[in-house]
């Protein structure tokens, strides 16, 4: 009888130890909700500052893509709306993936989220030359119409690493629903600080204005700086417009390519 009591006590003690050592997994389950990330370019056509000229200089863009290497999601996480303590979280989606910025289905990837409420959300997009191969990391092509109504082909070619971050300060999401973060690259803001005088005096290669690290470098420096500040974001409930793999604990490989070739 005494032996049975000892065995029972040991069994209870073992159960307590097992329970106390159990930790919550940091890897979201397959049923976890997700935030989908989409990238698009806006303002495909726009004019420069108005002037007394017969023709107002303007841009019309017809092709653009970016090679996304990584998306990082950071936020303050509460277990529920009633909770007071929060903790910083960091989830990632890993590519690379080539995104056609003029496509209506420009989904990059999904980041799975553990249940809870997320505040002070930020998303960082990283684009790496090593992932682009022979392709530019970022590419934009179209035409520039100058003040004498002459149409000149123009392209922007970025062949170096860059990143940008969008923040949704004061925003929150409850991971009981799927969400989509639409990040717009505002092409008007991308060309901020560039004047018609700059473009009229730009070097042309076979009749084309090429803005890159080796051609029209002053213009390139301005655009490269603007790449980190020309983004605008929207957060809405509902899944992104196409299904993409991804997880919030580490890698979420997203292979694929966007349309839109390029010519130097």
N, C-alpha and C positions, 0 to 999 in steps of 0.2 A: 504493500500500500504506500509506504514511504517512497519507494522507487517510482511509482506512478506519479506522485506529486512532484518529484524532482523533474521528471520528464516533461510534465505539463508546464512547470515554471520555465524550463529551458525553451520550450516551444514558444511560449508567450514572449519571452525576452528576445528570441531570434526574430520574431515577427515585428517587434518594435524597432529593432536595429535595421531591418530591411526597409521598413517604412520611412525611418528618419534619414536613410541614405539615398532615397530616391530623389532624383533631380528632374526638373522640367526640361524637356528637350528644347534646344535652341533652333532646331530644324523644323520649319513649318510642315504640318502634315499635308497629305495630298488634298484634303478637303479644305485647306486654309484658303482664305480669300486673297485677292491679289490686286495690285495696282498696275495697270497696263500703261506703257509709255509710248506716245506717238510723237513724231517729229515732222513738221511741215514748214515750208517757206511761205510767207505771205507778202503781199504787195509785189506781184510779178511785173507790174507796170506802174511807173510813177515819174513825175517831172521833178527837175531841180527847181531851185528858187525861181519864182516868176520874175520876168524882166521885161524891158521894153523891146526886146528882140522880136523879129517877125515870127520865129519859131522858138518855143520854149524847149530847151534841151531836156531830153527824157530818156529813160531806160525801158526796155522790154526784155524780160528774161524768159527763156524757154526751156532751160535744162539746169538741174542742180542736184547734187547728191553729197552725202557725207558717209564716211565709214566710222561707225560707232564701235568702240572697243569695250566700253564698260559704262554701266549706269549704277550709281550709288544712291541709295535711299537712306536718309538720316532723319530722325525725329525724336521727340520726347514721348514715351509710351506710358499710358496709364492702363491698369487692368480693367477699369470701368469708368463711366462718367462720374461715379460717386467717389472714386479713389482720390487720395490727396498726394501720394508719393508717385514720382515719375522716374523713369530711367532712360538714358540715351540708348538708342538702338541703331544698328547699321546693317542693312541688307544690300546685296549686290546682284546684278545681272551681268554676265560676261558674254561678250561676242567673240569675234567681230561680226558685224552685219552692215552691209551697204544699203543705205536708205535713199530712195528717190524722194527728194523733198517736195516735188510737185505732184506726187501720187496722192490719191484720196484715201489710200489704205497704207499709210506710212508707219506701220506699227514696228517698234523696235523690239520690245520684249515685255514680259510680265514678271513682276517681283512679288513673290508670295509673302503674306504677312501673318504673323501670329495673332491670335485673337487679342483684342484690346482697343484702346482709343489712342490715336496718334495726333500730337500737336506739333506746331513749329516744324513743318515738313520742308525738307529740301531735297532736291535731286541734282546730282552732279553727273554730267555727261563728259566722258573722256574719249578722245579720238587720237589714235596712235599711228604714226607713219609705219611702224613695223607690221601693223595689221592691214595696211592698205596695199602693200606690194607695189606693183607698177602703177597703180591707180593713185590719183590725188587723194589726200585725206578729206578735203572739201573742194567742191568744184561748182562754179556758177558760170553760165554762158548765155549770151543774148545779143542785143544790139543797143547801141547808143546813137540817138539822133541829136545832132548838134544844132547850133543856132541858125545855120544856113540850110537846114533840112537835109543834111547829108547823113545817111545811115551807115554807121561803122560797126562791124562785129567786135564784140568785147568778151573777154573771159577772165575769171578770177580763179587762180590755182593755188591752193595751200598744200604744201608738201612737208609739213612739220607737225609735231604733236601740239594739240591744244585742248583746252577743257573750258567748260562753262557751268555755272550753277544757277538754278532757279529756286527761289524760296517762296513758300506760301506762309508768311508770318501771320499768326492769328487764325490760321485755318486748322481744321481738324477732320479726321475721318475715323469712323468706327468700323473695324475689320469684321463686320458681319455682312458687309456688302462688297462687291467688286467696284473698283474705281478706275477711271482713266485720267491720266495727266497728259494733256495736249500741250506740247511745247512748240511755239511758233518762232521761227527765225524771221524777224521783220527785216526785209531787204532794204527798206528805206533807211532804217537805223544802221544797217550794215554799211551803207554808203555815206553815212554822216561825215561831214567835214570835207567831202570831195566836191569840187566845184567844176563848172564847165571850163574854166580856164585851165584847171589841172588836166582835164581830159583832152582838150584841144591841143595841148602841148605834149601829150603823152607820146612815147615812142611806139611806133607801129611795126609789127612784124608781118610782112606780106599783106599789108592793109588792115591788120587786126590789132586791137589794143589788148595785149596780154599783161595781166597784172599778176606777178608771181615774185618769188624770192630773188629772181635773177633778172626780172624785167619790170620796169616802172616801180622800182623798189620803194619810193616815197609813198605812192598810192597803196602799195602792198602793206606797208607798215601801218597805215591808217586802218585799212580793212581788217588786218590781223588783230589789231587792238579792239575794233568794234565787234569782232566775233565773240568776245566774252561778255558783251553788254547788250546785244541786240535781241535777246530772247524774251518772250512773253509767254506766260503759262496759264492754263485753265485746268481746274480740277472738277470732275463731274462723276456722278454715280454711274455704274454700268461698265461692262467689260470693253476693252478696246475692240476695234472693228474686225480683227482677225485673231485667230488663236495662235499664240506663240509660247514656246516652252520657256521655263525660267524658274528659279527658286530664290528664296530670300536669305539663304544661309551661306552661299558661296557662289558657285558657278551656275549659270543658267544659259548654256551655250545657245546662240541663235545664229545659225548659218543662213545664208541667203544673199541675194543681191538685188539692188534696185536698178531699174532701167535707166538709160541715159548715158550714152557713151560720151567721149570728149575728144576734141581735136585741138591741138596746140596751134 
